[in-house]
């Protein structure tokens, strides 16, 4: 059911949740605190958290694309190796069905 979750995807999902959590906390502090300095601090923190979330999301998207590409390449390599195995089996069967001749030729 969760076979699509790899360790790298899990780590990036946790990072995204962490940044979203920080973003929501900074937004909530902006409404609770009333001073001018707190508003500036919370705005800077919110912007930093939002940039972090956007960076993480873009990294996740690029990593998933690379992971999908690597999976397709490995599937193609497996198919290629299976074809090579079949070709070698055919060659071995053909070689074993041929009569054995002496290499020296003196008999």
C-alpha positions as CSV (number, residue, x, y, z in Angstrom):
1,X,0.0,0.0,0.0
2,X,2.8,2.4,0.9
3,X,5.4,1.0,-1.5
4,X,5.8,4.3,-3.2
5,X,7.2,5.8,0.1
6,X,11.0,5.6,0.0
7,X,13.3,6.8,2.7
8,X,14.1,10.0,0.8
9,X,10.5,10.7,0.2
10,X,9.7,10.1,3.9
11,X,12.5,12.5,5.0
12,X,11.4,15.2,2.6
13,X,7.8,14.8,3.7
14,X,8.9,15.2,7.3
15,X,10.9,18.3,6.4
16,X,7.8,19.8,4.6
17,X,5.7,19.1,7.7
18,X,8.3,20.8,9.9
19,X,8.4,23.9,7.8
20,X,4.6,24.1,7.5
21,X,4.4,23.7,11.3
22,X,6.9,26.6,11.8
23,X,5.0,28.7,9.3
24,X,1.7,28.2,11.1
25,X,3.3,29.0,14.5
26,X,4.8,32.2,13.2
27,X,1.4,33.2,11.7
28,X,-0.4,32.5,15.0
29,X,2.2,34.6,16.9
30,X,1.5,37.5,14.5
31,X,-2.1,37.7,15.7
32,X,-1.3,37.2,19.4
33,X,1.6,39.6,19.9
34,X,0.8,43.3,19.5
35,X,4.1,45.1,19.5
36,X,5.7,46.5,16.4
37,X,9.0,44.5,16.8
38,X,7.0,41.2,17.3
39,X,5.2,41.9,14.0
40,X,8.4,42.5,12.1
41,X,10.0,39.4,13.6
42,X,7.0,37.3,12.8
43,X,6.8,38.6,9.3
44,X,10.5,37.8,8.7
45,X,10.0,34.3,10.3
46,X,6.9,33.7,8.2
47,X,8.6,34.7,5.0
48,X,11.6,32.5,5.8
49,X,9.3,29.6,6.6
50,X,7.4,30.1,3.4
51,X,10.6,30.2,1.4
52,X,11.8,27.0,3.1
53,X,8.5,25.3,2.3
54,X,8.7,26.3,-1.3
55,X,12.3,25.2,-1.6
56,X,11.5,21.8,0.0
57,X,8.5,21.3,-2.3
58,X,10.6,22.0,-5.4
59,X,13.3,19.7,-4.1
60,X,10.7,16.9,-3.5
61,X,9.3,17.3,-7.0
62,X,12.8,17.1,-8.6
63,X,13.8,14.2,-6.4
64,X,10.6,12.3,-7.3
65,X,11.2,12.9,-11.0
66,X,14.8,11.6,-10.7
67,X,13.6,8.6,-8.6
68,X,11.0,7.7,-11.2
69,X,13.6,8.1,-14.0
70,X,16.1,5.9,-12.1
71,X,13.4,3.2,-11.6
72,X,12.5,3.2,-15.3
73,X,16.2,2.8,-16.2
74,X,16.7,-0.1,-13.8
75,X,13.6,-1.8,-15.1
76,X,15.0,-1.4,-18.6
77,X,18.3,-2.9,-17.5
78,X,16.5,-5.9,-16.0
79,X,14.7,-6.5,-19.3
80,X,17.9,-6.2,-21.2
81,X,19.7,-8.6,-18.9
82,X,16.8,-11.1,-19.3
83,X,17.1,-10.9,-23.1
84,X,20.8,-11.5,-22.8
85,X,20.2,-14.5,-20.6
86,X,17.8,-15.9,-23.2
87,X,20.3,-15.4,-26.0
88,X,23.0,-17.1,-24.0
89,X,20.7,-20.0,-23.2
90,X,19.9,-20.4,-26.9
91,X,23.6,-20.4,-27.7
92,X,24.4,-22.9,-25.0
93,X,21.6,-25.2,-26.2
94,X,22.8,-25.0,-29.8
95,X,26.3,-25.7,-28.7
96,X,25.4,-28.7,-26.6
97,X,23.3,-30.2,-29.3
98,X,26.2,-30.1,-31.8
99,X,28.3,-33.3,-31.9
100,X,31.6,-33.0,-30.1
101,X,34.7,-33.2,-32.4
102,X,38.2,-33.7,-31.3
103,X,40.3,-30.6,-31.5
104,X,43.6,-32.4,-32.1
105,X,42.5,-34.3,-35.3
106,X,45.1,-37.2,-34.8
107,X,42.6,-40.0,-34.1
